[in-house]
Every structure is written in C-alpha cells, then in structure tokens.
C-alpha cells in the first residue's frame, strides 16, 4: 500500500467501526512478533493455515459479535435521590 502502512490501515478500520474484528494472517517471522500481542488486531494466525481453520476462526468472531448484538451490555441504573 503506497500511501498507508498496514498498522495505519488497521487503526483506521477500528476507528471507523470498533465492532469490526481484524484477523491478521502472516508468514513473516519479523511481523509475527510485532502483531502477536498487538492492539492493532483481534487475532493473529500464522501461516501455513488451512481454509477450514480460517473458517473456524472467522466463525468464532462472528459468534462473538452476534452475541454482543443480541445481548448488549447491561447498564446499572442508580437513584439520584
């Protein structure tokens, strides 16, 4: 990407929609260490990885997002009296 770095892109994606899950798949050892425990992604998957495994990881994130939509965080009401 000539005008933006990968980290900038991942940051902008989260700014635009915080609910978007970001999964990084990489075969580069140097980047692996940078992204493994990163705030820029939600999950890191090292290559090689099968399509079936990728689908399972995506399903896991979809289920999590759907649960958040179905069960929004509860707000505790307090009395101001």
Order of alpha helices (4+ residues) and beta strands (2+ residues): alpha-beta-alpha-beta-alpha
